[in-house]
Amino acid sequence: MDFSFASLLPIDTFEGLLAMPFGEVWLAAAFLAITASIYASGIPGALLPLSFSSGALLGGPLGMVAVAAGALIGSLLMYALLRRGSEATLRQKYGDRLERLDRIAARGGILPIIGLRLAGVPHVAVTAVCALALVEPKRYALATIVGVFPAIALSALAGASV
C-alpha cells in the first residue's frame, strides 16, 4: 500500500463539499467546531495550521471568522472549566496567595493578557492564570480575541494566497 501525505487530505471530498449548496457554510461550521474542541482541550500549536487550512479552503475572511470564533468559544470553555475547578479546591488551600494575584489582575486591564497572547505564551497557561486570578469573563474574552486574531489573520491570509 502506497502511503503519502496527499492520502490524508482528501481534496476531492473538500471540493465536493464546497460544491454543495451552502457548502462553504458547512465547512466553516466544521472549522469552527474543530477549532473550538482543539482549543478547549489545550492542544498546543494547532491554531496556525487550522487558520492556514481554513484560509486555503474558505478564503481569507470566512476562514478567519470561523477559526477566530472557534478559538473564542474553546477558550471560554476552558476558562469556565478551570475557573470552576479553581474556586473550590485551590481557593481553600492557597487563598492568601491567590488574593495577591487577584489584586494584580484587577489593576492590569486587558493589556497584559493581550501581551501574553501576542508573545506566544501557551494558551493553557494564560487561561489558567486568568481563571485563577478571577479575571472577568468579558475582559478575558476581549483580550483573548484581540491577542490571537493577528496570528489567525496572517495565517488565514497566507493560506488563501496558496
HUUR-V303438 format. One record per pair of residues at least 24 apart in sequence whose C-alpha atoms are under 6 Angstrom apart, sorted by sequence separation. I is the first residue (numbers start at 1). J is the second residue. D is the distance in Angstrom with one decimal. If there is no record, write none. Layout:
# HUUR-V303438
I_J_D ; I_J_D
This chain:
# HUUR-V303438
114_143_5.2 ; 118_147_5.4 ; 113_143_5.9 ; 117_147_4.9 ; 102_133_4.6 ; 39_71_5.9 ; 101_133_5.5 ; 110_143_5.4 ; 114_147_4.5 ; 32_66_4.9 ; 36_70_4.2 ; 40_74_4.1 ; 32_67_5.5 ; 35_70_4.9 ; 36_71_5.3 ; 39_74_5.0 ; 40_75_5.6 ; 35_71_5.8 ; 36_73_5.7 ; 37_74_6.0 ; 40_77_6.0 ; 28_66_5.5 ; 32_70_4.3 ; 36_74_4.0 ; 40_78_5.0 ; 79_127_5.7 ; 83_131_4.6 ; 82_131_5.9 ; 79_131_5.8 ; 42_124_5.7 ; 64_153_5.8 ; 64_156_5.9 ; 60_156_5.3 ; 60_157_4.9 ; 60_160_5.3 ; 51_152_5.5 ; 55_156_4.1 ; 59_160_4.9 ; 55_157_6.0 ; 52_155_4.9 ; 56_159_4.3 ; 51_155_5.5 ; 52_156_4.5 ; 55_159_4.6 ; 56_160_4.3 ; 51_156_4.8 ; 55_160_4.5 ; 48_155_6.0 ; 52_159_4.4
